[in-house]
């Protein structure tokens, strides 16, 4: 029997991987997630790896940039250019002849802004234990897009779903922390109609109807990493964000890469079963 789960409180798209993105009122959802999401990425010319804020010592400045499309991307049409606001407030478009040089100077490494991913993209991520002594750092090279179509820049799955119930629960566990959706970079923030914190973990392997058209299925919990602790905009750096998650979500830990166990999770990844349009305020129903 169907039951009302909540409503779409917010929609986000991140045109360039690991940069800040754009909040939307309406979005086209395809088999590759929200149209235009992670359509571009910065690639390190020396290593060929996709630049990721998961390695903040090397790529932390990516998080200080914001990317928006010059016009909404449409499924089946050429990808529109993106406009990138740099840390100093300057703006550069992806069509600019020297965009790679501009980004290289900002990031301190020779990079290319790419819109085509390799068949098996890889990145580096900081997997240092949250209990490690100061100065210790564990950086691992990892495959990306394990639950996404080949040749995409997603970390894992194509759609990231988070509930307000989870954020409320985390605020209660760490009142001094600012648990805002921006820290977790979801595509869909669902305002829960009742239910306890971490409610979305109950949607794994279940189908959700989002609005009138879109159908998705929960795939895996979303593992959390150092990115949730980083400063962005007016949000301060806060390592206790990740420690709070680890203390209270270990039972939901999931392994997505060989030899790596993620002890902190929040939200879920979902696969798209039926494409369509989603709007802020649309109902979300567990089927």
N, C-alpha and C positions, 0 to 999 in steps of 0.2 A: 504493500500500500504506500502511495506517495505521501510524503510529509514535508511541510515547509521547513526549510533549514535556515533561510535568512535572505538577505538582499545584497546586491553588489554595492558596497560602500565606496569603492574607488577602483580605478583601472590605471595601470601604468604600462608604459612601453619604454624600453631602453635601446635606442637606435644603435649605440656603439657600446659594445661589451665593456663593462667595468666603469663606464662613465655614468654620471647622473642622467636620468631620463626625463620623460614628460608624462604628466597626469592627463588622462583623457576623459571625455564625457561619453564617447562612443568608440567602439573598436570592432574591426573585422577579425574574426577568429578563424584560422585555417588549420590544416593538419600540422603546420609548422608554428603553431601558437598565434599570438596576436600579430597581425600583419606589421612587418617592420621591426619586430622585436629582435634584438641582437643581430640585426642585418649587417652591421659593420663591426670590425674589430681592428685593433692595432696589433701588428705582427712585428716581432723583433727580427730585424734583418740578419743579425749574427747567428741566432739559434733556430730561426724558423718557428719559434713557439708563439702562441697567442698570448699577448700581454694581459695579465689579470691582476686585479687588486688583491687577490688571494696571496700574492707575494708582495706585501705592502712596502717592504724596504726598497724593492726595485721599481714597483709600479704604483706606489701610493698616490702620485700626482694625477693619475687617471681619474681618481675619485674626486679631484678638485675641478674636473671639467664637466660640462653639461652638454648633451647632444639632443637636438630636436630636428624633426624633418621640416624642410621648407614647405612641403605640402603633404597631406596624408597619403601614405602608401596604399595602393590598391592591388588586391590579388590579381595575378595574371598580367600586370603592367610593369614596365621598367621601374626599378627602384629609384625614388626621388633622392636628390642630394640631402645631406644633413648639414646643419649649422652647428658648429662647436664653439661654445663659450669657454675660453681658456681661464686659468686661475687668476690672471691679471685683469680679466674683464674684456679683453680683446676677443673678437669673433672671427672664425675662419670657416669657410664652407668647403665641403669635400670636393667640389669641382675646381677649387683654386689650384693653379698650376704647381705651387710649391707647398701644398698642404702637408706632404710628408716631411719636408724640411722644417716647417713650423712645429709640427708635433714632435719631431726629433729634438729640437732645441728645448721644448718645454719638458720633455720626459728624460732628457739626458742620455738617450740611446738612439741609434739609427733605427727608425721604424717606418713601416708602411701602413697606411690606412687601407684595409682590404674589405671588399664586399663579397668575395668568394672564398669559402673555407676549404682547406684540404680535406681529402676524404676521411682522414683520421686526425683531427686537430688535437694538439697537446698544449698544456700549460704547465707552469710551475706554481705550487701552492705551499704556503707555510703551514706545516703540520706539527709545529712545536706543541708539546703537551702544555695544557693550561697551568700545570703544576711545576713546570720546568724552572730551574733557577734563572735569574737575570742573565741575559747575554747568550743563552742557549738558543739555537735556531735550527730547525729541521725543515729543509726545503725538498719537496718531492716533485718529480716530473710525472704528470698524470694525463691519461686520455680524457677527452671531453665528449659530450653529446652521446653518452652511452645509451640513453633512452630517447634519443631524438633522431630525426632523419639524418642520413649521412651528409657531410658537407655543410653542417651548421655550426654556429659559434656558441651554442648553449653549453652551460656547465654539465647538465645532465638531461632533464626533461624539457619539453617545450612550453609548459605552462606551470607557473608557481602560484599556489593558492594558500592564503593565510586568513585566519579568522580574527575578529575583534576579541573573541573569547580568549584566545591564546595571549593576545597582548594584555588584556585585563589581568589574566592569571599571572603573567610575568611581572606586571607592575606591583601586584600584591606580594610577590616573592622578593622583590628588590625595589622597595619604594623610592630609593634615591636615584634609581636609574630612569632614563628616558626611553621607554620601550615604545617607539613610534614605528609605524609601518615602513618608513624610509630606511630604517636600519636593515630590514630584511628583504627589501627589493622584490616584493610580490608583483605578479601581474594582476591578480584579483584579490582584493581585500573584501571578505564577506562579513557583513554585520550579522552576527549569529542571532537566531531567534531562540534564545534560551540555550541551555547546554553548558557544560563545564569547560574549563580551559583545556587547550590541546584537542578541541572537539574534532578538528579536521582529520586527526589520525583515525577516527572511526569511519572515514569515507574511503579508506584504502580498499581497492578491489571492488568499489561500488560506483555506480553511475550517478552523475549529477546532471540535472537539467538547469541550464543557465539562460534566463530569458526564454523567449519563445522558440528559439532555433537551436542553440548550441547544446551539445551533449559532450560531457567529458567523463573520464574514469580516473580515479585515484590510482597512482602507480607506486610511489614510494614516499616515505617521509623525506623532508628536505634537510640534509645535514647542514649544520651551521659551523662557521669558521671565524677567523680573525676579522673578516670583513664587517661583521656585526658590531665590532668594538671600535671601528675607526670613526674619527671625526668627519662630519660632513655638514656643510652649512652651519646652522646654529647648534647642531648636535655635538656634544663633546666626545672625545675619546673616552671609552669606559670598558676596561677589560672585565669588569664584573658582569657585564651583559652575558658574555660567553660562559663564565663560571656559573652563573645562575642557571642557564640552560643545561649545562652539564650535570649539575647537581640534581635536577628535577626531570630530566628526560632520558636518562641512561637506559631505562627499560625499553625505550623506543628506538635505540640505536640501530643503525643499518650500515652494512658494508656495501659500498658501491664500486670499489676498486680493490684489486687483489692486495691483501696484506694491510689494508687500511680500514680501521673501524672508527666511525664517527660517533662519539659519545654524546653529542649535543644535536638535537633536531628541533625544528619548529616549522610548521606548515607542511604541505605536501606538494609533490610534483603530480601533474595530471597529463594524460594523453587526450587528444581531441578525437572524438568519435563522429561528431557531426559538426560541420562548419556553419558559420552564420554570424550575425551581428549581436553584440552585447552592449548594453547601455548601463550607465550608473543608475542604480535604483531597481534594476531587473531582479526578479525573484530567483532564488537558488533552491532547488528541490532535490532531495535524495530519492532516486527512483527505486 
